[in-house]
Amino acid sequence: MQIDREVIINELEKFISKIFLLPEIDNAQVRDVIIKKNEIRTDKLQEIMDKSYHDRYSDVDLSIMVRINPKDAVTPSEYMERIDRFGINTENCLGIAFVDVSKMYRIILKNGMRYDFGFGFKYDDNADLIHILPREEEYSNPNWPMNNVNRFWFVQIQALAKLYRKDFLIGDHLANMNLNETLVQQMILRDLEYGTNHHRYGYEEELEYLKNMNKCPIKTDNAIFNIISDKLYSAALTYDELTIAFYPNYNRRSLDFFEIWKCYEQGRIE
C-alpha cells in the first residue's frame, strides 16, 4: 500500500465519480472548489490538491449537495444515515465517526484515505424521488455498541497523524483516550462476569494493555515519539483482543491499521 499526493488524487477521483452515479447529487465540493458532474478533470483535482494537500497525513474536506423533491418521503436525516449509499461499508472502512453538530462523517478507509464528509440539501420540484433500498442492519452489542469500535479506529489514525506531524500533545492525549477505552472494555466485561454495577473493591485485575506495551517495532531517536508509538501499538492490539469478547465474529482491524502506519512511517524516513 502507498499513500502520497498522486494516490490521494486518484482515490478522490474514483470516490467522486462513484458519488456522481447517484442522480440526486447536484455537486461535490472540496474546500472552496465546487465540482459538477462534468468537471471531474485532472486539472480540477490538481487545483483541489494545491489547496488541501499538505502531506500524506492529510484528510480531504469533501461535501455534497443533494437535491430532494419536496414530495419525497426521504428526509435529510434519513439520507445522512445511509453512508453505505456512497460505498462506505465494513469491507473498506477502518473507522468512522459522525459529528452531529456539523452533520459530517469523519472517515478513515482501509486504503489510508481520510475524509471529512459533509452534506448540504436543497429542495427541487424537478428532482427524481430517491430510492433507498433497505439494508441489513449490522449487529451492535448493547454492552459495547459498534459505534464505539468505529470511533476507536478513527481516533487511532487521528492520533497517528498527530504523532507524525510532531504534535505530541494532541497525539498523546488521543493515544491515552484509546488506552482508556480498553480499560472501560475490561470494566464492562468484569461487570458482566460478576454481575456487578457498583464497585467498593476490585479483584487485582491485570491491565490488558500493559501486556502489549514496549512491543512497538518502530523506534526513533525521540523518546516522546517512542512512548506515544508504544501506546498506540498497545491500544490497537489490546482493543482487537477485547472487542472479540463482545463480537465473536469480529474481524481484527489492527492489521489494516498497521499497514497505514507503515505508509506514515515511510513518510518520516524519506
Secondary structure, DSSP 4 states (H G I P E B T S, - for coil): ---SHHHHHHHHHHHHHHHTTSTTEEEEEETTEEE-TT---HHHHHHHHHHH--STT--EEEEEEEEE-TT-S--HHHHHH-GGGGT--TTTEEEEEEETTTTEEEEEETTS-EEEEEEEEEE-TTSPPP-----PPPP-BTTB-HHHHHHHHHHHHHHHHHHHTT-HHHHHHHHHHHHHHHHHHHHHHHHHHHT-SS-SS------GGGGGTT--S---S-HHHHHHHHHHHHHHHHHHHHHHHH-TTPPP-HHHHHHHHHHHHHHHH-
